[in-house]
Amino acid sequence: MKRTDLPSRIVDLGLSRGATDASVKLIDLDRTMIRFSNNEVTVFKSYREALIAIFLMVGKHRAGSTINLSSVEKVESVVERLIKIAKTSPPADVYAPLPRGPFRYDPSLLKPSKVSFAPRRLVGYVEDAIGGVLEAGAKKAAGSLVATKTRTVLATSGGAQGTQEKTNLEISVRAFTSEISSGHFVSISQREEEFNPGEAGRIAGEIAVAALNPAPGEPGKYTALLGPLVFADFVNQVGMLSSAFLVDIGQSFLVGKIGSEVASEKFTLLDDPTLSGSYGVRAFDDEGVPTRRNKIVDGGVLETYLHNSTTAKKFKTETTGNAGLIVPRPWNLVVEPGDKTFEELLSEIDRGIYVTNDWYLRYQNYRTGDFSTIPRDGLFVIEDGRIEKSVRELRISDNMIRIFKNIRGLSESRFWIKWWEVGIPTLTPYAVVEDLNFTKSTM
């Protein structure tokens, strides 16, 4: 048996044991990770991993598991166990069989870009990032580079079959001028020609230099200039909480808002995994349905939730190609650009705060969108259109809907963002938001 035949074999096994529906993915990963600190490479690690993701339904009853592929015998025992779990699990509200294939997939989305995994090339990217930090005037650089090759083979009981190969490069760079003065930026890409670790290092270094000697900030409401890292985090919240599953269980600030204004008319958000060559490119979802370009927010108005076949049946609509077999999810978020440069956005702010990054975003109430997050790295007071000084010890405490409705401007320049606070690849501009609320932070 060929390795690529394994998903189809497991689907057949699941059906023979009593499942009404089955979806199985074989995921082969080749990954190289480089860590660096104090301007030097400290860890170089390469590894391979093979995973099998199995999802079974017995009518309205469902069960799933992801395991390391060690032997066919182990996989068979997992299928037996999942059938038993599914039969005793609480039933879903509705039963929707997996979509019927076969399906045709865009060939341009199935094949990877050519990326060299040669150690010298990858270390060279790290050296470029460190060089960018030092040339900007910062003292130290730290971070990580991850290069990944992925092959995903999918088979479903609906007759869907597909194989997609991807290569991805990502680097996260932090620059330091002191223990409390830092900057951060990233570069991600599926294409080597669009991967720019030197620029990520330079931007991080420039932020760190400007952040030297921060003073305690004053709480209050400010016009805020949000950098791509922090705005991507906020955009991720809109993308993830547009999942119809989260809407259905009431764990989203977008409940009941289809056709309603949820943001400024300047804000348009798409989920577009069909962008060939982009980091989050995806040809098919976990049900085997071809992915498509979905406009989530159009000119401030919420246009759609993201669906799999089960949520689509419950909401009396069609799948959007975003399965997640339980929870639909976005793949590749894109914010439409504005019409101003960063300098123009900055010059129009009389009194404000420039936030370059954030972490620990936590909700007080998912349904209302009330949340807080802590600015990280460079944080700056703006006076009369200029960055005046570096500050710290502030927290953003506000409401997601209010923030997006208060967008005053977006930059024409955009950056692809993904790191451990921003899980969905996001193409995002700088954003100006009116009356962002800052409170005192204890961190």
N, C-alpha and C positions, 0 to 999 in steps of 0.2 A: 504493500500500500504506500502510495506517495504521501509525503507529509501534508501536502495541500489538500488531500482528500479527507483528512481527519475530521474537519468540521461537518462535512456531509455525513460521514459515518456516525458521528455522535448524534446528529439530528435523527437519523434513522433509528438509532438505538433508543433515544428518548421516546419516539413515537411507538416503537414496539413494546415499550414498558408502560404505556398508558398515557403519555402526554398528548394533548390535543395540538399543541404548538411548541416549536423549539427554534431557538436562534443560538448559533454557536460561532464564536470568533476565535481564530488562532492568531496570536500576536507575537511576532518575532522582533525582538529589539536588539540592536547593536548600539552601545552607548559608550562614549568617552567623556569623562568628567575631569576637568582641571580646576584645582583651587589655587588661589594665589593670595599672598598677604605680605605686607612689608616689602612690596615691589618685587617679590620673587615667587616662582612656582613652588608650591608646597606639597601638592598631591596631583598625581597623574594616574588615572584609573580607567581601564577599559573592561567591559564585561558584556556578556550576551545573556539574554533571558528569553524564555519561551513561555507564554501564558495561554491558557484556554479559558475563555469566558463562556459560561453555559447559562442559558435562560430557558426555563420550561414553564408551560402552562397546562393545567388540567382544568379546562373550562375557565371559570373565574378565579381559580386558585393558581398562585404563581410562586416560583422560587428560582433563585439564581446564585451562582458562585463563580469566582475567578481563582484558578489554581495554577501553580507552576506545572508545566508539562514534564512529567518524569517517566510515566509509562502508560500504555493503553489500559492496562488492568486498573490502575488507579483512577483513570478517567471514567471507566465503566462503573466503578463503585460509587463515584461521585454522582453519576446520573441516577443510580438506584436510590441514593440518599435524597437527592433533590426531588424525585418523584414522591417519596414518602413525606417530605417536608411540605411540598405543594398541596398534597391531598389533605393535610391537617391545618393548613394556613387559613386565616380569615379570607373570605372571598372578596374580590374587588366589586365595585358597584356595577360595573358593566363588563361584558365579555366582548372583545373585538379580536377576531382571528388575525394573525399576522398577514400583512398585505400580500396579495398574490403576484408572483413574478411569472416568468423572468423579467428583469428590468435591463434597460440599456443605460450605461454610464458613460459620461464624457471621458473619452480616452486621454485628454490632456490633463485630467485630474488624477489619473491612475498611476502615472509614472513619475519617479522622483527627479529632481534637478541633480546635476552632477556636483557632488561635494567631495573634496578630498579629506579623508580621515588620517592622512599622514601625520605622525606626531610632530614633525618639524613645522608643518603648516599650522596646526592647531596651537602649538606653543607660540608661533609667530603672531597669531591673533591676540594672545594674552600680552605679548610684548608690545604690540601696537596700543592696546588699552592702557597699559602702564605708562607708555610713552606719552599718550595723550594727557594723562593725569599730571605727569611731571612737567610737561611743557606748559600746562595751564597755570603752574605755580604751586600746586599742592605738593605735600611732602610724601604721602604714602598712598598706595593703591592696594585694594583687596577686592576679592570677588570670586566668581566662578564662571567657567565656560562649559557648556554641555553641547556635544554634537551627537545626534541620534539618527540612526537609520531604522525605519519601522516598516514591516510588511504585515498587513492585516488581511486575513482570508476569512470571509463570511459565508455562512450557509444558513438558510432558514427553511422551515417546513412549508413556507409559502412559495418555495421554488426560487428564491433570490440567491444568487451566487455572485461574489465579487472579490477581487484582489486589488488592493491598493498599496503602493509603496511610496514612502515619504523620506526625505532627509531634512533635518532641521538643525540650525545653528542658533545658539543664544548665549549671550554674555551679559552678566550683571556686574557693574563696576561701582565700587565705592571709593571715594577719594577723601583724604583727611588732611587738615592743616593743624588740628589739635584733637584732643579726646572728645571735645564737644562741638567741633566745627567740621562738618562733613558734607559731601555731595554724593548723589547717586544718579546713575542713568544706565540704560540698557540698549542693546541692539539685538534684534531677532530677525531671522530670514530663512527661507528655504533655498535661496540662491546666494552663492558666494559673492557675486558681483554687487549684491545689495546689502551684504553684511559689513558693518562699519564699526568695529570695536574701537578704533582710534577716535572716532567722533564721540562715542559713548564715554570714553575716558576723558576727553577734553571737556565735555559738558559737565561731567561729574566734578572734574577738577576746578572748573570755573565757579561752580556753586560752592565748593568747599572753601575756595579762596575768599569769596564774598561773605561767607558765613563766619569768618574769624571773629572771635570775641563777642559772642551774642549776649545781649542783655535780656532780663526778664520782660516778656511782652505784656501789654495791657489788654485785659479782656474787653470785649465789646463787639459791636457789629461793624464790619468793614466791607468795602468793595474788595473782593478777592480775585487775584490773578492765579489761576490754578494751572500748574505745569502738567505735562502729559502723563507723568506717573500717577499723580493724585486724581486727575480727571478720569484716567482710564479705570481707576478703582471704582469711582462713582458710576461710570458708564457700565462696568461689569455688573453692578447691582441691578440696573435697569434690565440688562440682557438676561441675567440669571433669573430674576424674579418675574420675567415675562413668561416663564414656564407655566403652561396650563395646569400642571399638577400642583405647583405651589400656589397658584391662584385658587384652585379648587379647594385646597385644604385651608385657605385663608392666611397663608404665610407669605403674603406679598402686598406691597402698597399699591399694586395695580389691579386689585380686585374690583370688578365692575366698572372699569374705566375705558373699555373699548369705545372708540369714537369720541372720547373726551380729551380735553387739553391736559396733558401731564407735564409739559415742558414749554419753554419759550418757542416761538415760531422759528427761531434761528436753529433749533436742534432737530436733526434728522438722524435716525439710527437704523442701520441695517445689520442683518446677520447674513454674511455672504461667503460661504465656504467654496463657492465656485470661482473665486479669484485665483486663477492659475498662478502658481509660484509663490503664493502667500503662505505664511506659517501655518494657518489654520485650515488649509485647503482640505476638502473632504468630498469624496465622490458619492458615498452612500451612508445612510444612518444605520443604527443598530437593528432596524427591521428590514434593511436591504433597500429601502426607498431611496431613489436618487435625491441628493440634496438640491436646494434651490436658493435663490436670493430672496430673502424675506425682509420687507420693510416693517420694522417694529414700531418706530415712531416716525411720523411724516409731518414736518413743520410743526412739531409740538403736540400732535394728536396721536394717541395710541391706536395703531392700525390692527395689530394682531397679537395674539398669544402664540407661543411656540408649542407645537403639538406632535405627539406620536399617534398611532392609530386608536389607542384606547381613550386618550383625552379628547381626540377629535370626535369620536362617537358620542362621548358624554356631552360635549359642547355643540354637537350637531353641525360639525364642519368637516374639513378634510385635514389629513396630516400635513404638516409643513416640512417634513423631512428632517425633523430634529430629535428623533428617538435616540437616546435614552429610553430603555425599555420600560422603566417605571417613571422616571422623571425626564421629560423633554428638556433640552438644553441648547444654548447657542454654540456655534462652532468658531465663528470668525467675525467679530464685531467691527463695524466701520461707521465712524461718525463723519457726516458730510462736512467739508471744510467751511470756514468763514471767509471773509474778504479782507482781513487786515494782517499786518505783520505783528510779530511779538512786540516790536518797538512801538508801533501805533497803539496797540492795546494798553501797554504800560503808560504811554504818554497821556492817555485819557483818564487816568485814575488820579484824583486829587489827594485822597487819603485812603490807603488800603493796605493789604497784606498780600505778599507773593508767597504761595505755598508750593514747594517743589516736590514734596513726597508725603506719604502718610503710611501708617500701619495700625494694626489692631482696630479695624473698623468693626464695631459691635452695635447691634440694634437693641434699643429699649423696647421697641414695638415694631415687628415686621409689617403688621397690617397698616399702621399709620405712616411708617417710614421714618420714625424718630430714631436717630442714631448718634454715635459719637466716634471720632477717630483722632489719632494723635499725629500731628505734623512731625515729620522726620527729616533729618538733614537740614539743608538751608531753608530758613524761614525769615522773611524780610518785610520791614515796614516800607511802604511806598508813600512818598510825599511829593506833591506837585509833579507827578509823572516820572519820578526818579526813584530808584532803589536807594533808600536813605540809610538804613542800618539793619544789622542782623539781630534777631530776637529768638527767644525760646520759651519753654514752659507754658505753652498754650495748647488747648484742645479744641477741635471743631465739634460743636454740639448743635445739631440742626435737624432738618427734615428733608428727605430725598426729593419729594415732589416740589417742595418750596425752592430748593436749590436749582432744580432744572427749570422751573418756571422763571427764576430770577437770572437766567443766563442773558447777559447783555451783549456779548460778542465772542466770536471764535476766530482763531488764527487761520490763515490760509495754509500754513505749514502744518504737517501732521507727522506723527511718529508711530511706528508699530511698537506696542508695549506688551510685555509679558514677563512676570517674575512671580515670586511666591505670594505676593499680595494681589496679583492680577492674574487669575488663572486662565481666563479666556483671552486669546490674542486679540488686541484691540488697536485699531488705527485711529488715533485721536489727535486733535489740535490742542493748543492752549485755550483756556476758557476764562472769561470774566464773569463773575457772579456777584450780583448786588446783595448787600446786607447779610453776608455770611456771619454766623454767630460763633465767636471764639470765647471759651471759658478758660479758667485757670487749670493747668494740668499739674498733677502731682508727680508725673514721671520726668 
